[in-house]
Amino acid sequence: MSETDRIVEELQAIKFLLTLSNSDVIDTYMNEVVTTSVRRKMWILIDGIKTQTDISREAGTTQAAVSYFLTSVQNAGLVKYDSKNPPRRVINYTPSKWLKEIEEAEAKQKPKEQETKEP
């Protein structure tokens, strides 16, 4: 392992510990910026690979809503984004409460979708 690799590994460990020790503060800040379930779903979908169009489609919202959201989280310092590259999180953290909320909403949606498909 090179010296650079060791430094990167150590920095990742420090980042993890800082995130873990400050998770309550991060949760509070993120809840002030990411205020709705649709915005939380958009946050979860930001992975550095998906485009604004992909996020819009998967979140079930408009591209304008995604664009406004990306501007908001970028201004808050949570995302790096420009029109040439997919958005990526500055901090790779999602409050566990959000994940549970999204899973519950999707579970409720599935029976409704099945009802509309049945003859």
Legacy VTK file of the C-alpha trace (Angstrom):
# vtk DataFile Version 3.0
C-alpha trace
ASCII
DATASET POLYDATA
POINTS 119 float
0.000 0.000 0.000
1.428 3.355 -0.999
1.763 6.312 1.328
-1.018 8.092 -0.578
-3.335 5.095 -0.134
-2.616 5.031 3.599
-3.375 8.745 3.900
-6.638 8.355 1.985
-7.618 5.400 4.169
-6.864 7.377 7.326
-8.829 10.391 6.077
-11.804 8.142 5.311
-11.664 6.732 8.843
-11.535 10.256 10.310
-14.453 11.339 8.106
-16.471 8.325 9.266
-15.796 9.058 12.944
-16.668 12.747 12.534
-19.911 11.885 10.771
-20.801 9.323 13.416
-20.028 11.609 16.338
-21.951 14.507 14.801
-24.895 12.579 13.362
-27.460 14.394 15.562
-26.226 17.793 14.371
-26.134 16.585 10.759
-29.679 15.188 11.069
-30.948 18.510 12.383
-29.253 20.498 9.621
-30.435 18.153 6.891
-34.017 18.232 8.206
-33.931 22.015 7.882
-32.842 21.788 4.223
-34.503 18.591 3.011
-38.025 19.266 4.210
-40.437 16.904 2.404
-40.667 13.197 1.644
-40.181 13.883 -2.087
-37.026 15.880 -1.336
-35.804 13.092 0.937
-36.314 10.597 -1.865
-34.383 12.910 -4.208
-31.566 13.071 -1.637
-31.417 9.281 -1.427
-31.257 9.067 -5.235
-28.233 11.390 -5.491
-25.368 8.977 -6.043
-22.972 10.753 -8.395
-24.221 8.592 -11.274
-27.890 9.435 -11.751
-28.651 12.532 -13.797
-31.239 15.143 -12.941
-33.601 13.383 -15.391
-33.030 10.003 -13.694
-33.720 11.490 -10.269
-36.865 13.189 -11.550
-38.220 9.964 -13.024
-37.370 7.774 -10.020
-38.651 10.300 -7.470
-41.873 10.788 -9.425
-41.507 14.543 -9.687
-40.721 17.187 -12.287
-37.271 18.113 -13.544
-37.979 21.671 -12.384
-38.546 20.394 -8.823
-35.287 18.433 -8.962
-33.427 21.460 -10.323
-34.784 23.679 -7.553
-33.898 21.033 -4.953
-30.353 20.623 -6.291
-29.832 24.380 -6.164
-31.096 24.396 -2.577
-28.856 21.567 -1.341
-25.899 22.937 -3.280
-26.363 26.338 -1.620
-26.501 24.519 1.737
-23.136 22.904 0.962
-24.513 19.355 0.822
-24.099 18.674 -2.917
-21.683 19.428 -5.737
-23.502 19.907 -9.020
-23.099 21.459 -12.439
-25.064 20.897 -15.622
-22.305 18.755 -17.191
-22.067 16.160 -14.388
-24.486 14.217 -12.218
-24.963 15.639 -8.731
-22.920 14.095 -5.937
-23.192 14.434 -2.206
-20.487 16.279 -0.298
-21.449 14.233 2.734
-22.572 10.689 2.039
-25.097 10.494 4.849
-28.818 9.826 4.994
-30.714 9.937 8.289
-32.037 6.436 9.005
-35.472 7.907 9.724
-35.678 9.026 6.072
-34.896 5.561 4.762
-37.647 4.074 6.916
-40.081 6.776 5.799
-39.377 6.080 2.111
-39.679 2.303 2.575
-43.044 2.702 4.328
-44.364 5.021 1.611
-43.283 2.605 -1.121
-44.869 -0.344 0.726
-48.170 1.565 0.901
-47.917 2.461 -2.794
-47.463 -1.146 -4.005
-50.946 -2.386 -2.983
-52.503 0.679 -4.660
-50.618 -0.067 -7.881
-51.750 -3.695 -7.790
-55.394 -2.644 -7.299
-55.286 -0.483 -10.433
-53.720 -3.301 -12.487
-56.278 -5.964 -11.519
-59.340 -6.304 -13.833
LINES 1 120
119 0 1 2 3 4 5 6 7 8 9 10 11 12 13 14 15 16 17 18 19 20 21 22 23 24 25 26 27 28 29 30 31 32 33 34 35 36 37 38 39 40 41 42 43 44 45 46 47 48 49 50 51 52 53 54 55 56 57 58 59 60 61 62 63 64 65 66 67 68 69 70 71 72 73 74 75 76 77 78 79 80 81 82 83 84 85 86 87 88 89 90 91 92 93 94 95 96 97 98 99 100 101 102 103 104 105 106 107 108 109 110 111 112 113 114 115 116 117 118
